[in-house]
Amino acid sequence: MLARYGFAAAPPAMLRFRVSELVELEPFFTVGRDAARNLDRCLAEAGTPLQTFRSILDFGCGCGRVTLWMAQMVSGAELFGTDTDAEAIAWCRDHLPARFGVNAPLPPLQYGDAAFDLIYAVSVFTHLDEDRQLEWLRELRRVLRPGGTLLFTVHGEQVWKQAVRRSEHLDALDKHGFLFARSGKMAGICPDWYHTSYHTREYVMTRIGALFDTTTYITGGMGIQDAVVVRKQQ
């Protein structure tokens, strides 16, 4: 299995479960590969090709499901990863060609102002409550260079039309454009502020777009998840 994907090692099963709720190796590798390819395509669609970046941060990297593919796709760029999961970061440090650090559940990050020209966050803002996601978006803007790009994913309409059933939740989405729903399945595994979030396109473009200078919303940009590409002005 490892040889098929060109990797010498895979994270332990529990680390894989914490990023996907699955332990099988095949989906761990294929989902990460597809995410990296979709990220490449979305950046090109937004006019900021992946190969133009020289300092790249994987925010919420977990045990490196996307990072390991990005390391194969970019050349001449410094790769960084950060996550709250210290065990996952320890595995990444031992096995992946990037610089990794542990971050606290709340800002600030350990990096200085304007440290990166690309930051990506795959399946991170799909799980944070509203206050926390806005805090982190402001922090990511701080560590983004002038002219830099941030790509993150959200659960947009194609997800919440299938997943959200309770009328009060649908009302919240309709009125506010954002819904944070806690899962009994993940109780005790994930903290209260990290469950499942849903966004409308209008919320992203107005509330989140106001934090940045340009915003591109790509429906289905990350498969079932939508991609949002924002830029910090020069």
Secondary structure by P-SEA (a helix, b strand, c coil): ccccccccccccaaaaaaacccccaaaaaaaaaaaaaaaaaaaaaaccccccccbbbbccccccaaaaaaaaccccbbbbbbcccaaaaaaaaacccbbbbbbccccccccccccccbbbbccccccccaaaaaaaaaaaaaaccccbbbbbbcccaaaaacccccaaaaaaaaaccbbbbbbccccccccccccbbbbcccccccaaaaaccbbbbbccccccbbbbbbbbcc
